[in-house]
Amino acid sequence: MYGDFDSPVIKNFKNLYDEGYRCILYEVDKRDNLFTVHLKNFQNEDTRMFKCNPDEGAVLQNYIDRLS
């Protein structure tokens, strides 16, 4: 599960990362029980957010933690 870095969620994150977006926060949203990633591009001060289910979120969280 945690090694599945070829998932669509990881690919979406990689695309945003390549565009200069960096994760500033990830959390499980208590209202909808979805994993939420907050991203910011510090060059143009733009922010993005995307959500996925908790299982995909666990894989994404592991991927983001490995980037640090």
C-alpha positions as CSV (number, residue, x, y, z in Angstrom):
1,M,0.0,0.0,0.0
2,Y,2.6,2.6,1.0
3,G,4.9,1.7,-1.9
4,D,2.3,2.4,-4.5
5,F,3.7,5.6,-5.8
6,D,2.2,5.1,-9.3
7,S,-1.4,5.9,-8.1
8,P,-3.4,8.7,-9.8
9,V,-3.2,10.8,-6.6
10,I,0.6,10.6,-6.5
11,K,0.7,11.6,-10.2
12,N,-1.6,14.6,-9.6
13,F,0.6,15.7,-6.7
14,K,3.8,15.3,-8.8
15,N,2.3,17.5,-11.5
16,L,1.6,20.2,-9.0
17,Y,5.0,19.8,-7.4
18,D,6.7,20.1,-10.8
19,E,4.7,23.4,-11.3
20,G,6.2,24.7,-8.0
21,Y,3.5,23.9,-5.5
22,R,4.7,22.7,-2.1
23,C,2.6,21.0,0.6
24,I,2.0,23.3,3.4
25,L,-0.5,21.1,5.3
26,Y,-2.2,17.8,5.0
27,E,-5.0,16.6,7.3
28,V,-8.1,14.4,7.4
29,D,-11.1,16.7,7.1
30,K,-13.4,15.7,10.0
31,R,-16.5,17.0,8.1
32,D,-16.2,14.7,5.1
33,N,-13.6,12.2,6.3
34,L,-11.4,12.9,3.3
35,F,-7.6,13.4,3.2
36,T,-7.0,17.0,2.3
37,V,-3.7,18.4,0.9
38,H,-3.1,22.2,0.9
39,L,-0.5,23.3,-1.5
40,K,1.1,26.7,-2.2
41,N,3.3,28.0,-5.0
42,F,5.4,30.6,-3.3
43,Q,6.6,32.2,-6.5
44,N,3.1,33.4,-7.6
45,E,1.4,33.1,-4.2
46,D,-1.2,30.7,-5.6
47,T,-2.8,28.0,-3.5
48,R,-4.4,24.7,-4.4
49,M,-6.2,22.0,-2.5
50,F,-7.2,18.5,-3.3
51,K,-8.9,15.7,-1.5
52,C,-8.8,12.0,-1.7
53,N,-10.0,9.0,0.3
54,P,-8.1,8.1,3.5
55,D,-6.4,5.1,1.9
56,E,-5.0,7.1,-1.0
57,G,-4.2,9.8,1.6
58,A,-2.0,7.4,3.5
59,V,0.0,6.7,0.4
60,L,0.3,10.4,-0.4
61,Q,1.3,11.3,3.1
62,N,4.1,8.7,3.0
63,Y,5.2,10.1,-0.4
64,I,5.2,13.7,0.9
65,D,7.1,12.8,4.0
66,R,9.8,11.1,1.9
67,L,10.3,14.4,0.0
68,S,11.3,16.2,3.2
